[in-house]
């Protein structure tokens, strides 16, 4: 089973006002902490971060939410990103590439992609 975390709901709860954009490092820290709490509270090894109702994702939030979660997630936990638009995927890809990290993501059109530091051989195998 997969734990699904709707980032827009977490954002709204953390900020206490209706916003859609994941921007600023402090916002990213607050979101990551809430995601970590949800992941720690479930026996499910896989968490799916749903970006569906999120607007803008800046580089600082991509770093705080995605990259730091990936670094902190142990070998017995998995993270998948879903429903990203192209600009969100670009931000995550750039941040992960710089930090030599990678993640599987499903874009809004349903296409599964690898984001981050992935060799061409791995990309080819993934697409096959």
Secondary structure, DSSP 4 states (H G I P E B T S, - for coil): -EEEEEHHHHHHHHHTS----B-SHHHHHHHHHHHHHHHHT---SEEEEE-TT---B-HHHIIIIIIHHHHHS-TT-EEEEEEE-HHHHHHHHHHHHHTT-EEEEEETTS-EEEEES--HHHHHHHH-
